[in-house]
Amino acid sequence: MTTDNDSVLAGARVATRLPAQDLDRARRFYAERLGLEPVDERPGGLLYRCAGADFALFRSTGTSPGTFTQMAFEVDDLERVVSELKRRGVVFEEVDVPGFRTRDGIAEIDGNYPSKGARGERGAWFRDSEGNLLGVGEPVV
């Protein structure tokens, strides 16, 4: 049984926070490589908005382990996005491990969340200037 107390976060907006040791360097990377400009800023932080969802870069003395996807962008045409980002100097990860392999930076991933109405997903990953591992994905219908 669900009570009002159980769903206090169900209506919340999710906002990703990514660490940056050098906020100026990160700002340049996001502008020059990804074509994104902050919609707002404050001392030690930059706020970005994509299709109504926010993410922020914040000045941090810690470093990202970069061992897992920290944030992902879902797109409609993965080849076009990967091609454009490569043209802008983004370097995509190449992975070749049992059960998971990228070709030209793109992996075919079996299965997807049933609620998304897709049978799979295609994905690609890259690191930003601060070592954060970011993904780009396209549902396969």
C-alpha positions in Angstrom: 0.0 0.0 0.0 1.3 3.4 -1.0 0.9 6.3 1.4 1.5 10.0 0.8 4.8 9.7 2.7 6.0 7.0 0.2 5.7 9.2 -2.8 7.3 12.5 -1.6 9.8 12.3 -4.4 7.7 10.8 -7.2 6.7 14.3 -8.5 10.2 15.8 -8.0 12.3 17.0 -10.9 15.7 15.2 -11.2 18.7 17.4 -11.7 22.2 15.9 -12.2 25.2 17.4 -10.6 28.7 16.9 -12.2 32.0 17.8 -10.5 34.5 20.1 -12.3 37.9 20.8 -11.0 38.3 23.6 -13.5 34.9 25.3 -14.2 36.3 27.5 -17.0 37.8 24.6 -18.8 34.5 22.7 -18.4 32.5 25.7 -19.7 34.7 25.7 -22.8 34.3 22.0 -23.4 30.5 22.1 -23.1 30.3 25.1 -25.4 32.9 24.1 -28.0 32.4 20.3 -28.0 28.7 19.9 -27.1 27.3 23.2 -28.3 25.8 23.9 -24.8 25.8 27.2 -23.0 24.7 27.6 -19.4 21.3 29.1 -18.8 22.3 30.4 -15.4 25.4 30.6 -13.2 26.5 31.3 -9.7 29.8 31.4 -8.0 31.2 27.8 -8.4 28.4 26.5 -10.6 27.0 26.5 -14.1 23.4 25.4 -14.8 22.5 23.8 -18.2 19.0 23.0 -19.5 18.3 20.4 -22.2 14.6 19.8 -23.3 13.4 20.9 -19.9 15.8 18.9 -17.8 18.6 20.6 -15.8 22.1 19.6 -15.0 24.8 21.5 -13.3 28.5 21.6 -13.2 30.0 22.6 -9.8 33.5 23.5 -8.8 34.9 20.5 -6.8 38.3 19.6 -5.5 37.3 15.9 -5.9 37.6 14.0 -9.1 35.1 11.9 -10.9 36.1 8.2 -11.1 34.7 8.1 -14.6 34.0 4.4 -14.2 30.2 4.6 -14.8 27.8 6.7 -16.8 27.1 9.8 -14.7 24.6 11.4 -17.1 23.2 10.5 -20.5 21.4 12.3 -23.3 18.6 10.4 -25.2 18.5 11.4 -28.8 16.5 10.4 -31.9 19.4 9.9 -34.4 22.5 8.5 -32.6 24.7 8.4 -35.8 24.1 12.0 -36.6 24.8 13.1 -33.0 28.0 11.0 -32.7 29.2 12.2 -36.1 28.7 15.8 -35.2 30.3 15.5 -31.8 33.3 13.7 -33.3 33.6 16.6 -35.8 33.7 18.9 -32.8 36.6 16.9 -31.3 34.7 14.6 -28.8 36.5 11.3 -28.4 34.2 8.3 -27.9 35.1 5.3 -25.8 35.8 2.0 -27.5 34.8 -1.1 -25.5 35.4 -4.8 -26.3 34.5 -7.1 -23.5 32.5 -10.3 -23.5 28.8 -9.4 -24.1 29.5 -5.7 -24.9 31.3 -4.2 -27.8 31.3 -0.8 -29.6 31.9 -0.3 -33.3 32.9 3.2 -34.3 32.0 4.2 -30.7 28.5 2.9 -30.8 27.2 -0.2 -28.9 24.1 -2.2 -29.6 22.4 -3.0 -26.3 19.8 -5.8 -26.0 16.7 -5.1 -24.0 15.3 -1.8 -22.7 12.8 -0.7 -20.1 9.4 -2.0 -21.2 7.8 1.3 -20.3 9.9 3.0 -23.0 8.3 0.8 -25.7 11.6 -0.2 -27.2 13.3 -3.5 -27.8 16.8 -2.3 -27.2 19.1 0.7 -27.2 22.1 2.0 -29.0 24.6 3.9 -27.0 27.9 5.8 -27.1 30.1 7.2 -24.3 32.7 9.9 -23.9 34.4 11.9 -21.1 34.0 15.6 -20.6 37.0 17.8 -19.8 36.7 16.9 -16.1 36.7 13.1 -16.5 32.9 12.6 -16.1 31.6 9.7 -18.2 28.6 10.9 -20.3 26.4 8.8 -22.5 24.3 9.3 -25.6 21.6 6.8 -26.3 18.8 6.1 -28.8 16.0 3.6 -28.1 15.6 0.9 -30.8 11.9 0.4 -31.5 
